[in-house]
Amino acid sequence: MKPAVEIHHMTSTTPAHADDETTRTDRVVLGDRLCAACLHPMAGSPIERHLASKILFARCMECGTPSPLLEYPTATPWIRQLQTLATSAVLMLALFFLMVQVLLCLGCVVFMKMVPLEFLIKRFFTAGKEILPVNASVSYYSLADIEWVNSADGGALLASSCDLWSFGIPLVPIGCLGLLPAIFSGMLGGVIFMRGSWVRRIAMGNLATVAFCIFWYVSADDMSQLLNTPLWAQNLQPTWEDVIAAYTHTSRMTLAAMTLWIGSLLGTAIGPSALRLLATTVLPPRERNLVAWIWTFAGKSVPNR
């Protein structure tokens, strides 16, 4: 008889734990640590142990990505500081732009108040060349003849020469020049608040203009002159420039306000479009992704040609 053949069955040893089995410890992540996938803060996340490899890790509570607790140094701890620095820089830049807006508003209002006044003074002396007192032709800064100002001829000449609305066409070039700083001011506001609807951009982009108007039209020195008794009624001797400035104060303030608001609203509306046109013109297609927010903030795609 042949000896019995012994058959040996090879058996494989099964690991005590599957590769995907984990257990939670009683500890949590402390300190400043960010998820490597979504940069969500992981402070307070429970620490787990991978049973097969004995590696401790924490799972992001936002996206669920596991992050081992023992790893090579990464730039993750610095990202939050860089984000804070970037946010501060953006806020400082926005405040700087708001200050520039206020200065542009100031330039527009001062221009529209001073230039029409010089224009009115020249018009006044030209129109009253034959009926003005002799000493009026010496200088704008010479003392005015109050008796003549209060006469019928003086009142009629002042009424016809100091009304801004009676010669709108000659003031069109002045108004166009005054619109320029107001438009630039509105464009800055429109770019700062370009993210959102058109109504929001108009409202938020002109905050500096509103603040300037409130400050200017409440605290300006000319306002006290408007509310108080005219100089010649206080037995003070004004110059011809003082007389014309007092007669035209309300009209010039109104004209300056209209110019400022028309320019600011127009600039706020066209500011983002002008910025996108400039970026498209200057930057080649491959470089436009560096400033993609110019288009993406408005829900537009970055042009590739």
Rosetta blueprint (number, residue, H / E / L):
1 M L
2 K L
3 P L
4 A L
5 V L
6 E L
7 I L
8 H L
9 H L
10 M L
11 T L
12 S L
13 T L
14 T L
15 P L
16 A L
17 H L
18 A L
19 D L
20 D L
21 E L
22 T E
23 T E
24 R E
25 T E
26 D E
27 R E
28 V E
29 V L
30 L L
31 G L
32 D L
33 R L
34 L E
35 C L
36 A L
37 A L
38 C L
39 L L
40 H L
41 P E
42 M L
43 A L
44 G L
45 S L
46 P E
47 I E
48 E E
49 R E
50 H E
51 L L
52 A L
53 S L
54 K L
55 I E
56 L E
57 F E
58 A E
59 R E
60 C L
61 M L
62 E L
63 C L
64 G L
65 T L
66 P E
67 S E
68 P E
69 L L
70 L L
71 E L
72 Y L
73 P L
74 T L
75 A L
76 T H
77 P H
78 W H
79 I H
80 R H
81 Q H
82 L H
83 Q H
84 T H
85 L H
86 A H
87 T H
88 S H
89 A H
90 V H
91 L H
92 M H
93 L H
94 A H
95 L H
96 F H
97 F H
98 L H
99 M H
100 V H
101 Q H
102 V H
103 L H
104 L H
105 C H
106 L H
107 G H
108 C H
109 V H
110 V H
111 F H
112 M H
113 K H
114 M H
115 V H
116 P H
117 L H
118 E H
119 F H
120 L H
121 I H
122 K H
123 R H
124 F H
125 F H
126 T H
127 A H
128 G L
129 K L
130 E L
131 I L
132 L L
133 P L
134 V H
135 N H
136 A H
137 S H
138 V L
139 S L
140 Y L
141 Y L
142 S L
143 L E
144 A L
145 D L
146 I H
147 E H
148 W H
149 V H
150 N L
151 S L
152 A H
153 D H
154 G H
155 G H
156 A H
157 L H
158 L H
159 A H
160 S H
161 S H
162 C L
163 D L
164 L H
165 W H
166 S H
167 F H
168 G H
169 I H
170 P H
171 L H
172 V H
173 P H
174 I H
175 G H
176 C H
177 L H
178 G H
179 L H
180 L H
181 P H
182 A H
183 I H
184 F H
185 S H
186 G H
187 M H
188 L H
189 G H
190 G H
191 V H
192 I H
193 F L
194 M L
195 R L
196 G L
197 S L
198 W H
199 V H
200 R H
201 R H
202 I H
203 A H
204 M H
205 G H
206 N L
207 L H
208 A H
209 T H
210 V H
211 A H
212 F H
213 C H
214 I H
215 F H
216 W H
217 Y H
218 V H
219 S H
220 A L
221 D H
222 D H
223 M H
224 S H
225 Q H
226 L H
227 L H
228 N L
229 T L
230 P L
231 L H
232 W H
233 A H
234 Q H
235 N L
236 L L
237 Q L
238 P L
239 T E
240 W H
241 E H
242 D H
243 V H
244 I H
245 A H
246 A H
247 Y H
248 T L
249 H H
250 T H
251 S H
252 R H
253 M H
254 T H
255 L H
256 A H
257 A H
258 M H
259 T H
260 L H
261 W H
262 I H
263 G H
264 S H
265 L H
266 L H
267 G H
268 T H
269 A H
270 I H
271 G H
272 P H
273 S H
274 A H
275 L H
276 R H
277 L H
278 L H
279 A H
280 T H
281 T H
282 V H
283 L L
284 P L
285 P H
286 R H
287 E H
288 R H
289 N H
290 L H
291 V H
292 A L
293 W H
294 I H
295 W H
296 T H
297 F L
298 A L
299 G L
300 K L
301 S L
302 V L
303 P L
304 N L
305 R L
